[in-house]
Amino acid sequence: MNIKMLKMAFAGLVLSVSGFANAGLITTTFAGGNEGDGNMFDVEIFDSSIMINSFYINTFPSVGTQFIYLYTRSGTYDGFQNNGLGWNLMGSAIVNNASGNTPVLFDIGDFLLQSNSITGFFITGDISNGSLAYSDGSMTVNDSYMEIRSGLRGGISFAGGNHFAGTVYTPRTWNGTINYTNVPEPSTLAIFALGLMGLASRRFKKQS
């Protein structure tokens, strides 16, 4: 009986964990209207850690392919537009360019953003003055898990491979979607595990 109850508790824990993890997406806009080398924006994560799965971006060239790069830094991008200090290259990928403000998949693999954090993002390409489409003005969008604050173009000159050497234009709004999964906090899982085990224990005592 004891083993049976423990199995029931474990099964309940698995079900509760699977219920916590939710896939979602958050989009700024795909209105376009302007273009350049890339965009910087901030992502604030609320109370639940987030696994970033992939992006959809708004590419400017209508034909061909290009490399797109993702940089991140701990804290806001503001003040580091022309300064590579603290920026980390998370990865790059070849994307198939599209015209007409069409979402294009950009995927470098999953990475984690911790709860209650702010991360600066810089998504940029290798075609000077024509990698990405974006929109004039600033924009803030949010859902239950995060907020995107966009308003600055990270103007860059790819010559020499320096993504942080160009002119900054502001305000400019990143066009794109972040695909993500929220990650249950360990403390939350521990509370549910203890609760389930306590329930199993109480039932066992009543039956014995």
Backbone as JSON Lines, residues from 0, in Angstrom:
{"i":0,"aa":"M","n":[0.83,-1.21,0.0],"ca":[0.0,0.0,0.0],"c":[0.86,1.26,0.0]}
{"i":1,"aa":"N","n":[1.93,1.24,0.81],"ca":[2.82,2.41,0.89],"c":[3.42,2.72,-0.47]}
{"i":2,"aa":"I","n":[3.9,1.7,-1.16],"ca":[4.51,1.89,-2.47],"c":[3.47,2.39,-3.47]}
{"i":3,"aa":"K","n":[2.26,1.87,-3.36],"ca":[1.2,2.31,-4.26],"c":[0.9,3.79,-4.08]}
{"i":4,"aa":"M","n":[0.84,4.22,-2.83],"ca":[0.55,5.62,-2.57],"c":[1.67,6.53,-3.07]}
{"i":5,"aa":"L","n":[2.9,6.09,-2.91],"ca":[4.03,6.88,-3.4],"c":[3.98,6.99,-4.91]}
{"i":6,"aa":"K","n":[3.61,5.92,-5.58],"ca":[3.48,5.97,-7.04],"c":[2.39,6.96,-7.44]}
{"i":7,"aa":"M","n":[1.3,6.97,-6.7],"ca":[0.23,7.91,-7.0],"c":[0.7,9.35,-6.81]}
{"i":8,"aa":"A","n":[1.45,9.58,-5.74],"ca":[1.96,10.93,-5.47],"c":[2.91,11.37,-6.56]}
{"i":9,"aa":"F","n":[3.77,10.46,-6.99],"ca":[4.73,10.8,-8.04],"c":[4.01,11.1,-9.35]}
{"i":10,"aa":"A","n":[3.0,10.31,-9.69],"ca":[2.24,10.55,-10.91],"c":[1.55,11.91,-10.86]}
{"i":11,"aa":"G","n":[1.02,12.24,-9.67],"ca":[0.38,13.55,-9.53],"c":[1.36,14.68,-9.71]}
{"i":12,"aa":"L","n":[2.58,14.5,-9.2],"ca":[3.61,15.53,-9.35],"c":[3.97,15.72,-10.81]}
{"i":13,"aa":"V","n":[4.12,14.64,-11.55],"ca":[4.44,14.73,-12.98],"c":[3.35,15.5,-13.72]}
{"i":14,"aa":"L","n":[2.1,15.19,-13.41],"ca":[0.99,15.87,-14.08],"c":[0.97,17.35,-13.74]}
{"i":15,"aa":"S","n":[1.26,17.67,-12.47],"ca":[1.23,19.08,-12.08],"c":[2.35,19.86,-12.74]}
{"i":16,"aa":"V","n":[3.53,19.25,-12.86],"ca":[4.65,19.92,-13.51],"c":[4.35,20.18,-14.98]}
{"i":17,"aa":"S","n":[3.79,19.15,-15.66],"ca":[3.48,19.33,-17.07],"c":[2.42,20.41,-17.27]}
{"i":18,"aa":"G","n":[1.56,20.6,-16.27],"ca":[0.56,21.63,-16.38],"c":[1.13,23.02,-16.21]}
{"i":19,"aa":"F","n":[2.24,23.14,-15.48],"ca":[2.85,24.44,-15.25],"c":[3.56,24.98,-16.49]}
{"i":20,"aa":"A","n":[4.24,24.11,-17.23],"ca":[5.04,24.55,-18.37],"c":[4.13,24.9,-19.54]}
{"i":21,"aa":"N","n":[4.15,26.16,-19.92],"ca":[3.26,26.63,-20.98],"c":[4.07,27.26,-22.1]}
{"i":22,"aa":"A","n":[3.8,26.84,-23.33],"ca":[4.41,27.46,-24.49],"c":[3.63,28.71,-24.84]}
{"i":23,"aa":"G","n":[4.33,29.73,-25.28],"ca":[3.67,30.97,-25.65],"c":[4.48,31.74,-26.66]}
{"i":24,"aa":"L","n":[3.95,32.85,-27.08],"ca":[4.67,33.76,-27.98],"c":[4.21,35.18,-27.7]}
{"i":25,"aa":"I","n":[5.1,36.12,-27.99],"ca":[4.8,37.53,-27.81],"c":[5.36,38.29,-29.01]}
{"i":26,"aa":"T","n":[4.56,39.17,-29.59],"ca":[4.9,39.86,-30.84],"c":[4.83,41.36,-30.65]}
{"i":27,"aa":"T","n":[5.8,42.06,-31.22],"ca":[5.73,43.52,-31.25],"c":[4.85,43.93,-32.43]}
{"i":28,"aa":"T","n":[5.39,43.91,-33.63],"ca":[4.66,44.24,-34.85],"c":[5.44,43.73,-36.05]}
{"i":29,"aa":"F","n":[4.78,43.62,-37.18],"ca":[5.44,43.35,-38.45],"c":[5.03,44.39,-39.47]}
{"i":30,"aa":"A","n":[4.84,45.62,-38.99],"ca":[4.39,46.71,-39.85],"c":[5.48,47.21,-40.78]}
{"i":31,"aa":"G","n":[6.76,47.03,-40.41],"ca":[7.85,47.53,-41.25],"c":[7.82,49.03,-41.39]}
{"i":32,"aa":"G","n":[8.22,49.51,-42.58],"ca":[8.23,50.93,-42.86],"c":[9.61,51.54,-42.92]}
{"i":33,"aa":"N","n":[10.6,50.85,-42.36],"ca":[11.97,51.33,-42.39],"c":[12.89,50.12,-42.35]}
{"i":34,"aa":"E","n":[14.16,50.32,-42.56],"ca":[15.07,49.18,-42.56],"c":[16.48,49.6,-42.19]}
{"i":35,"aa":"G","n":[17.25,48.62,-41.73],"ca":[18.64,48.88,-41.36],"c":[19.32,47.59,-40.97]}
{"i":36,"aa":"D","n":[20.38,47.73,-40.17],"ca":[21.21,46.58,-39.86],"c":[20.67,45.72,-38.73]}
{"i":37,"aa":"G","n":[19.94,46.34,-37.8],"ca":[19.44,45.54,-36.69],"c":[18.76,46.39,-35.64]}
{"i":38,"aa":"N","n":[18.31,45.74,-34.59],"ca":[17.6,46.41,-33.5],"c":[18.09,45.94,-32.15]}
{"i":39,"aa":"M","n":[18.04,46.86,-31.19],"ca":[18.24,46.53,-29.79],"c":[16.93,46.75,-29.04]}
{"i":40,"aa":"F","n":[16.68,45.88,-28.06],"ca":[15.48,46.02,-27.24],"c":[15.71,45.3,-25.92]}
{"i":41,"aa":"D","n":[14.92,45.66,-24.91],"ca":[15.0,45.03,-23.6],"c":[13.87,44.04,-23.41]}
{"i":42,"aa":"V","n":[14.16,42.94,-22.73],"ca":[13.16,41.97,-22.33],"c":[13.2,41.84,-20.81]}
{"i":43,"aa":"E","n":[12.09,42.18,-20.16],"ca":[11.98,42.0,-18.71],"c":[11.16,40.75,-18.44]}
{"i":44,"aa":"I","n":[11.74,39.84,-17.65],"ca":[11.06,38.61,-17.27],"c":[10.44,38.8,-15.89]}
{"i":45,"aa":"F","n":[9.2,38.36,-15.74],"ca":[8.48,38.53,-14.49],"c":[8.8,37.39,-13.52]}
{"i":46,"aa":"D","n":[7.81,36.78,-12.91],"ca":[8.03,35.88,-11.78],"c":[8.41,34.46,-12.16]}
{"i":47,"aa":"S","n":[8.33,34.1,-13.43],"ca":[8.64,32.74,-13.85],"c":[9.76,32.77,-14.88]}
{"i":48,"aa":"S","n":[10.8,31.95,-14.66],"ca":[11.88,31.89,-15.64],"c":[11.35,31.44,-16.99]}
{"i":49,"aa":"I","n":[12.03,31.89,-18.05],"ca":[11.55,31.66,-19.41],"c":[12.64,31.0,-20.24]}
{"i":50,"aa":"M","n":[12.26,29.97,-20.98],"ca":[13.15,29.36,-21.96],"c":[12.81,29.95,-23.32]}
{"i":51,"aa":"I","n":[13.76,30.68,-23.89],"ca":[13.58,31.22,-25.24],"c":[13.81,30.1,-26.24]}
{"i":52,"aa":"N","n":[12.82,29.85,-27.1],"ca":[12.9,28.74,-28.05],"c":[13.34,29.18,-29.44]}
{"i":53,"aa":"S","n":[12.79,30.28,-29.94],"ca":[13.12,30.76,-31.28],"c":[12.49,32.14,-31.47]}
{"i":54,"aa":"F","n":[12.74,32.72,-32.65],"ca":[12.2,34.03,-32.99],"c":[11.59,33.98,-34.39]}
{"i":55,"aa":"Y","n":[10.68,34.92,-34.65],"ca":[10.33,35.3,-36.01],"c":[10.77,36.74,-36.19]}
{"i":56,"aa":"I","n":[11.43,37.01,-37.29],"ca":[11.96,38.34,-37.55],"c":[11.44,38.86,-38.88]}
{"i":57,"aa":"N","n":[11.62,40.15,-39.1],"ca":[11.17,40.81,-40.33],"c":[12.4,41.18,-41.14]}
{"i":58,"aa":"T","n":[12.72,40.37,-42.13],"ca":[13.9,40.62,-42.95],"c":[13.57,41.62,-44.05]}
{"i":59,"aa":"F","n":[14.59,42.39,-44.46],"ca":[14.35,43.41,-45.48],"c":[14.61,42.91,-46.9]}
{"i":60,"aa":"P","n":[15.75,42.26,-47.18],"ca":[15.99,41.84,-48.57],"c":[14.9,40.89,-49.06]}
{"i":61,"aa":"S","n":[14.53,41.02,-50.31],"ca":[13.42,40.22,-50.83],"c":[13.87,38.88,-51.41]}
{"i":62,"aa":"V","n":[15.16,38.7,-51.63],"ca":[15.64,37.44,-52.19],"c":[16.89,37.01,-51.44]}
{"i":63,"aa":"G","n":[17.22,35.74,-51.58],"ca":[18.48,35.25,-51.03],"c":[18.42,34.91,-49.56]}
{"i":64,"aa":"T","n":[19.6,34.7,-49.01],"ca":[19.73,34.35,-47.6],"c":[20.78,35.27,-46.96]}
{"i":65,"aa":"Q","n":[20.8,35.26,-45.63],"ca":[21.81,36.03,-44.9],"c":[22.0,35.43,-43.52]}
{"i":66,"aa":"F","n":[23.12,35.76,-42.9],"ca":[23.36,35.4,-41.52],"c":[22.7,36.44,-40.62]}
{"i":67,"aa":"I","n":[22.0,35.95,-39.6],"ca":[21.46,36.81,-38.55],"c":[22.13,36.41,-37.23]}
{"i":68,"aa":"Y","n":[22.45,37.41,-36.43],"ca":[23.18,37.21,-35.18],"c":[22.33,37.68,-34.01]}
{"i":69,"aa":"L","n":[22.47,36.99,-32.88],"ca":[21.81,37.41,-31.65],"c":[22.85,37.64,-30.56]}
{"i":70,"aa":"Y","n":[22.87,38.87,-30.03],"ca":[23.66,39.22,-28.86],"c":[22.72,39.49,-27.69]}
{"i":71,"aa":"T","n":[23.16,39.15,-26.49],"ca":[22.42,39.55,-25.3],"c":[23.41,40.09,-24.27]}
{"i":72,"aa":"R","n":[22.87,40.86,-23.33],"ca":[23.67,41.34,-22.19],"c":[22.78,41.39,-20.97]}
{"i":73,"aa":"S","n":[23.37,41.17,-19.81],"ca":[22.64,41.27,-18.56],"c":[22.34,42.73,-18.27]}
{"i":74,"aa":"G","n":[21.07,43.07,-18.12],"ca":[20.67,44.46,-17.92],"c":[20.3,45.11,-19.24]}
{"i":75,"aa":"T","n":[19.93,46.37,-19.18],"ca":[19.43,47.08,-20.34],"c":[20.51,47.31,-21.4]}
{"i":76,"aa":"Y","n":[20.06,47.44,-22.64],"ca":[20.96,47.8,-23.73],"c":[21.33,49.28,-23.68]}
{"i":77,"aa":"D","n":[20.49,50.09,-23.01],"ca":[20.65,51.54,-23.03],"c":[22.01,51.94,-22.47]}
{"i":78,"aa":"G","n":[22.76,52.7,-23.24],"ca":[24.1,53.1,-22.85],"c":[25.19,52.23,-23.46]}
{"i":79,"aa":"F","n":[24.78,51.14,-24.11],"ca":[25.75,50.21,-24.69],"c":[25.46,49.98,-26.17]}
{"i":80,"aa":"Q","n":[24.86,50.98,-26.82],"ca":[24.51,50.84,-28.22],"c":[25.75,50.76,-29.11]}
{"i":81,"aa":"N","n":[26.76,51.53,-28.8],"ca":[28.01,51.52,-29.58],"c":[29.18,50.98,-28.76]}
{"i":82,"aa":"N","n":[28.84,50.13,-27.81],"ca":[29.87,49.59,-26.92],"c":[29.61,48.1,-26.75]}
{"i":83,"aa":"G","n":[30.54,47.29,-27.23],"ca":[30.37,45.85,-27.15],"c":[30.6,45.27,-25.77]}
{"i":84,"aa":"L","n":[30.93,46.12,-24.77],"ca":[31.21,45.64,-23.42],"c":[29.96,44.97,-22.83]}
{"i":85,"aa":"G","n":[30.13,43.76,-22.38],"ca":[29.04,43.04,-21.73],"c":[28.11,42.3,-22.67]}
{"i":86,"aa":"W","n":[28.26,42.51,-23.96],"ca":[27.42,41.8,-24.92],"c":[28.01,40.41,-25.21]}
{"i":87,"aa":"N","n":[27.16,39.42,-25.27],"ca":[27.58,38.05,-25.56],"c":[26.89,37.55,-26.83]}
{"i":88,"aa":"L","n":[27.66,37.04,-27.75],"ca":[27.1,36.46,-28.97],"c":[26.48,35.11,-28.62]}
{"i":89,"aa":"M","n":[25.15,35.02,-28.68],"ca":[24.46,33.79,-28.33],"c":[24.48,32.78,-29.47]}
{"i":90,"aa":"G","n":[24.59,33.29,-30.7],"ca":[24.61,32.4,-31.84],"c":[24.21,33.12,-33.1]}
{"i":91,"aa":"S","n":[24.3,32.41,-34.2],"ca":[23.89,32.96,-35.5],"c":[23.28,31.84,-36.32]}
{"i":92,"aa":"A","n":[22.52,32.23,-37.33],"ca":[21.87,31.25,-38.2],"c":[21.6,31.88,-39.55]}
{"i":93,"aa":"I","n":[21.61,31.05,-40.58],"ca":[21.24,31.51,-41.91],"c":[19.71,31.51,-42.01]}
{"i":94,"aa":"V","n":[19.16,32.62,-42.48],"ca":[17.72,32.71,-42.66],"c":[17.4,32.96,-44.13]}
{"i":95,"aa":"N","n":[16.24,32.53,-44.52],"ca":[15.75,32.77,-45.88],"c":[14.97,34.08,-45.87]}
{"i":96,"aa":"N","n":[15.49,35.07,-46.56],"ca":[14.86,36.38,-46.55],"c":[13.5,36.35,-47.22]}
{"i":97,"aa":"A","n":[12.62,37.23,-46.77],"ca":[11.28,37.34,-47.34],"c":[10.91,38.8,-47.43]}
{"i":98,"aa":"S","n":[10.01,39.12,-48.32],"ca":[9.55,40.5,-48.47],"c":[8.13,40.63,-47.96]}
{"i":99,"aa":"G","n":[7.62,41.85,-47.94],"ca":[6.23,42.06,-47.57],"c":[5.94,41.9,-46.09]}
{"i":100,"aa":"N","n":[6.94,42.19,-45.24],"ca":[6.73,42.11,-43.78],"c":[6.22,40.74,-43.36]}
{"i":101,"aa":"T","n":[6.87,39.72,-43.88],"ca":[6.51,38.33,-43.6],"c":[7.39,37.77,-42.48]}
{"i":102,"aa":"P","n":[6.83,37.17,-41.44],"ca":[7.64,36.57,-40.38],"c":[8.57,35.49,-40.93]}
{"i":103,"aa":"V","n":[9.84,35.57,-40.52],"ca":[10.86,34.61,-40.95],"c":[11.45,33.96,-39.7]}
{"i":104,"aa":"L","n":[11.52,32.63,-39.69],"ca":[12.03,31.92,-38.53],"c":[13.53,32.17,-38.34]}
{"i":105,"aa":"F","n":[13.91,32.47,-37.1],"ca":[15.3,32.64,-36.7],"c":[15.5,31.81,-35.44]}
{"i":106,"aa":"D","n":[16.31,30.76,-35.52],"ca":[16.42,29.8,-34.43],"c":[17.89,29.47,-34.19]}
{"i":107,"aa":"I","n":[18.38,29.79,-33.0],"ca":[19.76,29.45,-32.64],"c":[19.8,28.41,-31.52]}
{"i":108,"aa":"G","n":[18.64,27.87,-31.14],"ca":[18.56,26.93,-30.03],"c":[18.04,27.6,-28.77]}
{"i":109,"aa":"D","n":[17.66,26.79,-27.8],"ca":[17.04,27.3,-26.58],"c":[18.07,27.91,-25.63]}
{"i":110,"aa":"F","n":[17.63,28.93,-24.89],"ca":[18.44,29.47,-23.79],"c":[17.5,30.06,-22.75]}
{"i":111,"aa":"L","n":[18.0,30.13,-21.5],"ca":[17.16,30.47,-20.36],"c":[17.33,31.92,-19.95]}
{"i":112,"aa":"L","n":[16.22,32.58,-19.63],"ca":[16.22,33.89,-18.98],"c":[15.63,33.72,-17.6]}
{"i":113,"aa":"Q","n":[16.37,34.14,-16.57],"ca":[15.94,33.96,-15.2],"c":[14.77,34.87,-14.85]}
{"i":114,"aa":"S","n":[13.98,34.44,-13.88],"ca":[12.87,35.26,-13.41],"c":[13.38,36.56,-12.81]}
{"i":115,"aa":"N","n":[12.53,37.59,-12.86],"ca":[12.83,38.91,-12.28],"c":[14.16,39.46,-12.79]}
{"i":116,"aa":"S","n":[14.31,39.46,-14.11],"ca":[15.55,39.93,-14.72],"c":[15.24,40.8,-15.92]}
{"i":117,"aa":"I","n":[16.23,41.61,-16.31],"ca":[16.15,42.4,-17.54],"c":[17.34,42.03,-18.4]}
{"i":118,"aa":"T","n":[17.09,41.74,-19.67],"ca":[18.13,41.34,-20.61],"c":[18.04,42.22,-21.85]}
{"i":119,"aa":"G","n":[19.18,42.77,-22.25],"ca":[19.24,43.51,-23.51],"c":[19.45,42.55,-24.67]}
{"i":120,"aa":"F","n":[18.73,42.76,-25.75],"ca":[18.83,41.94,-26.95],"c":[19.31,42.8,-28.12]}
{"i":121,"aa":"F","n":[20.09,42.2,-28.98],"ca":[20.53,42.85,-30.21],"c":[20.46,41.81,-31.31]}
{"i":122,"aa":"I","n":[19.5,41.95,-32.22],"ca":[19.36,41.07,-33.37],"c":[19.78,41.86,-34.6]}
{"i":123,"aa":"T","n":[20.76,41.33,-35.32],"ca":[21.36,42.09,-36.42],"c":[21.81,41.15,-37.52]}
{"i":124,"aa":"G","n":[22.04,41.73,-38.69],"ca":[22.47,40.94,-39.84],"c":[23.81,41.4,-40.39]}
{"i":125,"aa":"D","n":[24.2,40.85,-41.53],"ca":[25.51,41.17,-42.11],"c":[25.39,41.91,-43.43]}
{"i":126,"aa":"I","n":[24.19,42.44,-43.71],"ca":[24.02,43.26,-44.91],"c":[23.86,44.7,-44.48]}
{"i":127,"aa":"S","n":[24.88,45.52,-44.69],"ca":[24.86,46.89,-44.2],"c":[23.68,47.66,-44.76]}
{"i":128,"aa":"N","n":[22.94,48.32,-43.85],"ca":[21.79,49.15,-44.21],"c":[20.69,48.39,-44.94]}
{"i":129,"aa":"G","n":[20.54,47.12,-44.62],"ca":[19.47,46.4,-45.3],"c":[19.22,45.0,-44.81]}
{"i":130,"aa":"S","n":[19.54,44.68,-43.56],"ca":[19.33,43.33,-43.06],"c":[17.91,43.1,-42.57]}
{"i":131,"aa":"L","n":[17.38,44.06,-41.79],"ca":[16.1,43.87,-41.13],"c":[15.17,45.04,-41.39]}
{"i":132,"aa":"A","n":[13.89,44.72,-41.46],"ca":[12.86,45.76,-41.5],"c":[12.41,46.04,-40.08]}
{"i":133,"aa":"Y","n":[12.14,47.31,-39.8],"ca":[11.63,47.7,-38.49],"c":[10.71,48.89,-38.68]}
{"i":134,"aa":"S","n":[10.17,49.42,-37.58],"ca":[9.2,50.51,-37.66],"c":[9.7,51.71,-36.88]}
{"i":135,"aa":"D","n":[9.38,52.9,-37.38],"ca":[9.69,54.11,-36.64],"c":[8.85,54.18,-35.37]}
{"i":136,"aa":"G","n":[9.42,54.8,-34.33],"ca":[8.71,54.94,-33.07],"c":[9.12,53.88,-32.07]}
{"i":137,"aa":"S","n":[8.53,53.95,-30.89],"ca":[8.83,52.99,-29.82],"c":[7.59,52.19,-29.5]}
{"i":138,"aa":"M","n":[7.78,51.06,-28.84],"ca":[6.66,50.18,-28.52],"c":[6.99,49.34,-27.31]}
{"i":139,"aa":"T","n":[6.0,49.14,-26.45],"ca":[6.11,48.23,-25.31],"c":[4.95,47.25,-25.38]}
{"i":140,"aa":"V","n":[5.27,45.97,-25.33],"ca":[4.23,44.93,-25.31],"c":[4.55,43.97,-24.17]}
{"i":141,"aa":"N","n":[3.51,43.37,-23.6],"ca":[3.73,42.43,-22.51],"c":[2.64,41.38,-22.47]}
{"i":142,"aa":"D","n":[2.94,40.29,-21.77],"ca":[1.95,39.28,-21.45],"c":[2.16,38.89,-19.99]}
{"i":143,"aa":"S","n":[1.73,37.72,-19.58],"ca":[1.82,37.33,-18.18],"c":[3.24,37.03,-17.74]}
{"i":144,"aa":"Y","n":[4.16,36.82,-18.69],"ca":[5.49,36.34,-18.34],"c":[6.61,37.33,-18.63]}
{"i":145,"aa":"M","n":[6.4,38.25,-19.58],"ca":[7.51,39.12,-19.96],"c":[7.0,40.41,-20.57]}
{"i":146,"aa":"E","n":[7.92,41.36,-20.71],"ca":[7.64,42.62,-21.39],"c":[8.79,42.93,-22.34]}
{"i":147,"aa":"I","n":[8.45,43.33,-23.57],"ca":[9.44,43.77,-24.55],"c":[9.36,45.28,-24.66]}
{"i":148,"aa":"R","n":[10.5,45.95,-24.47],"ca":[10.56,47.4,-24.62],"c":[11.51,47.71,-25.77]}
{"i":149,"aa":"S","n":[10.94,48.22,-26.86],"ca":[11.71,48.44,-28.08],"c":[11.6,49.9,-28.5]}
{"i":150,"aa":"G","n":[12.72,50.49,-28.89],"ca":[12.66,51.87,-29.34],"c":[13.93,52.36,-29.98]}
{"i":151,"aa":"L","n":[14.93,51.48,-30.11],"ca":[16.21,51.93,-30.62],"c":[16.72,51.02,-31.71]}
{"i":152,"aa":"R","n":[17.15,51.59,-32.78],"ca":[17.88,50.82,-33.77],"c":[19.34,50.8,-33.35]}
{"i":153,"aa":"G","n":[19.92,49.61,-33.33],"ca":[21.36,49.51,-33.13],"c":[22.03,49.67,-34.47]}
{"i":154,"aa":"G","n":[22.28,50.91,-34.86],"ca":[22.88,51.15,-36.17],"c":[24.28,50.61,-36.21]}
{"i":155,"aa":"I","n":[24.57,49.74,-37.14],"ca":[25.89,49.12,-37.18],"c":[26.46,49.13,-38.59]}
{"i":156,"aa":"S","n":[27.76,49.15,-38.66],"ca":[28.47,49.01,-39.91],"c":[29.22,47.7,-39.86]}
{"i":157,"aa":"F","n":[28.83,46.77,-40.71],"ca":[29.4,45.42,-40.61],"c":[30.84,45.36,-41.09]}
{"i":158,"aa":"A","n":[31.32,46.41,-41.71],"ca":[32.7,46.42,-42.19],"c":[33.66,46.11,-41.03]}
{"i":159,"aa":"G","n":[34.53,45.16,-41.24],"ca":[35.47,44.78,-40.2],"c":[34.87,43.85,-39.17]}
{"i":160,"aa":"G","n":[33.62,43.46,-39.35],"ca":[32.98,42.53,-38.43],"c":[32.55,43.16,-37.13]}
{"i":161,"aa":"N","n":[32.53,44.48,-37.0],"ca":[32.14,45.15,-35.76],"c":[30.67,45.52,-35.83]}
{"i":162,"aa":"H","n":[29.86,44.82,-35.07],"ca":[28.43,45.07,-35.07],"c":[28.03,46.28,-34.23]}
{"i":163,"aa":"F","n":[28.99,46.91,-33.57],"ca":[28.65,48.0,-32.66],"c":[29.29,49.33,-33.09]}
{"i":164,"aa":"A","n":[29.65,49.43,-34.37],"ca":[30.43,50.59,-34.8],"c":[29.63,51.66,-35.52]}
{"i":165,"aa":"G","n":[28.37,51.42,-35.79],"ca":[27.63,52.32,-36.66],"c":[26.85,53.4,-35.95]}
{"i":166,"aa":"T","n":[25.99,54.07,-36.71],"ca":[25.16,55.16,-36.22],"c":[23.9,54.62,-35.55]}
{"i":167,"aa":"V","n":[23.48,55.26,-34.47],"ca":[22.28,54.87,-33.75],"c":[21.13,55.77,-34.16]}
{"i":168,"aa":"Y","n":[20.01,55.18,-34.53],"ca":[18.8,55.93,-34.88],"c":[17.71,55.58,-33.89]}
{"i":169,"aa":"T","n":[17.01,56.57,-33.39],"ca":[15.99,56.32,-32.38],"c":[14.84,57.32,-32.54]}
{"i":170,"aa":"P","n":[13.61,56.93,-32.23],"ca":[13.21,55.58,-31.81],"c":[12.89,54.68,-33.0]}
{"i":171,"aa":"R","n":[13.23,53.42,-32.85],"ca":[12.94,52.41,-33.85],"c":[12.45,51.14,-33.14]}
{"i":172,"aa":"T","n":[11.4,50.55,-33.64],"ca":[10.8,49.39,-32.99],"c":[11.18,48.1,-33.7]}
{"i":173,"aa":"W","n":[11.7,47.15,-32.93],"ca":[12.0,45.83,-33.47],"c":[10.71,45.16,-33.92]}
{"i":174,"aa":"N","n":[10.75,44.6,-35.12],"ca":[9.64,43.81,-35.65],"c":[9.93,42.34,-35.4]}
{"i":175,"aa":"G","n":[9.12,41.69,-34.59],"ca":[9.4,40.28,-34.37],"c":[8.52,39.62,-33.33]}
{"i":176,"aa":"T","n":[8.74,38.32,-33.21],"ca":[8.04,37.46,-32.26],"c":[9.06,36.66,-31.47]}
{"i":177,"aa":"I","n":[8.85,36.54,-30.18],"ca":[9.63,35.63,-29.34],"c":[8.77,34.43,-29.01]}
{"i":178,"aa":"N","n":[9.24,33.24,-29.36],"ca":[8.6,31.99,-28.98],"c":[9.27,31.45,-27.72]}
{"i":179,"aa":"Y","n":[8.49,31.09,-26.71],"ca":[9.09,30.76,-25.43],"c":[8.29,29.68,-24.71]}
{"i":180,"aa":"T","n":[8.9,29.15,-23.65],"ca":[8.22,28.26,-22.71],"c":[8.54,28.75,-21.31]}
{"i":181,"aa":"N","n":[7.51,28.9,-20.47],"ca":[7.81,29.3,-19.09],"c":[8.27,28.08,-18.3]}
{"i":182,"aa":"V","n":[9.21,28.29,-17.4],"ca":[9.86,27.22,-16.66],"c":[9.41,27.29,-15.21]}
{"i":183,"aa":"P","n":[8.81,26.22,-14.65],"ca":[8.39,26.23,-13.25],"c":[9.58,26.46,-12.32]}
{"i":184,"aa":"E","n":[9.38,27.29,-11.31],"ca":[10.44,27.55,-10.34],"c":[10.63,26.34,-9.43]}
{"i":185,"aa":"P","n":[11.89,26.05,-9.04],"ca":[12.14,24.91,-8.14],"c":[11.36,24.99,-6.84]}
{"i":186,"aa":"S","n":[11.2,26.19,-6.28],"ca":[10.48,26.34,-5.04],"c":[9.02,25.93,-5.21]}
{"i":187,"aa":"T","n":[8.44,26.29,-6.36],"ca":[7.06,25.91,-6.64],"c":[6.91,24.4,-6.73]}
{"i":188,"aa":"L","n":[7.86,23.77,-7.43],"ca":[7.81,22.32,-7.55],"c":[7.97,21.65,-6.2]}
{"i":189,"aa":"A","n":[8.84,22.2,-5.36],"ca":[9.06,21.62,-4.04],"c":[7.79,21.68,-3.21]}
{"i":190,"aa":"I","n":[7.09,22.81,-3.26],"ca":[5.85,22.96,-2.5],"c":[4.82,21.94,-2.95]}
{"i":191,"aa":"F","n":[4.68,21.77,-4.27],"ca":[3.71,20.81,-4.77],"c":[4.12,19.38,-4.44]}
{"i":192,"aa":"A","n":[5.41,19.1,-4.49],"ca":[5.88,17.76,-4.15],"c":[5.58,17.44,-2.69]}
{"i":193,"aa":"L","n":[5.86,18.4,-1.8],"ca":[5.58,18.2,-0.39],"c":[4.09,18.03,-0.14]}
{"i":194,"aa":"G","n":[3.29,18.83,-0.83],"ca":[1.85,18.73,-0.67],"c":[1.32,17.37,-1.1]}
{"i":195,"aa":"L","n":[1.82,16.89,-2.23],"ca":[1.37,15.59,-2.71],"c":[1.81,14.46,-1.8]}
{"i":196,"aa":"M","n":[3.05,14.56,-1.31],"ca":[3.53,13.53,-0.41],"c":[2.77,13.55,0.92]}
{"i":197,"aa":"G","n":[2.43,14.77,1.37],"ca":[1.65,14.88,2.6],"c":[0.27,14.27,2.44]}
{"i":198,"aa":"L","n":[-0.35,14.52,1.3],"ca":[-1.65,13.94,1.03],"c":[-1.58,12.42,0.98]}
{"i":199,"aa":"A","n":[-0.54,11.92,0.35],"ca":[-0.37,10.46,0.28],"c":[-0.18,9.87,1.66]}
{"i":200,"aa":"S","n":[0.57,10.58,2.5],"ca":[0.83,10.09,3.85],"c":[-0.45,10.05,4.68]}
{"i":201,"aa":"R","n":[-1.25,11.09,4.58],"ca":[-2.51,11.15,5.33],"c":[-3.44,10.03,4.92]}
{"i":202,"aa":"R","n":[-3.53,9.78,3.6],"ca":[-4.41,8.69,3.14],"c":[-3.92,7.33,3.61]}
{"i":203,"aa":"F","n":[-2.6,7.18,3.63],"ca":[-2.03,5.91,4.09],"c":[-2.35,5.66,5.56]}
{"i":204,"aa":"K","n":[-2.25,6.72,6.38],"ca":[-2.52,6.58,7.81],"c":[-3.99,6.23,8.06]}
{"i":205,"aa":"K","n":[-4.9,6.86,7.27],"ca":[-6.32,6.58,7.46],"c":[-6.67,5.14,7.09]}
{"i":206,"aa":"Q","n":[-5.94,4.59,6.12],"ca":[-6.26,3.26,5.65],"c":[-5.58,2.16,6.48]}
{"i":207,"aa":"S","n":[-4.59,2.54,7.27],"ca":[-3.85,1.52,8.04],"c":[-4.45,1.34,9.43]}
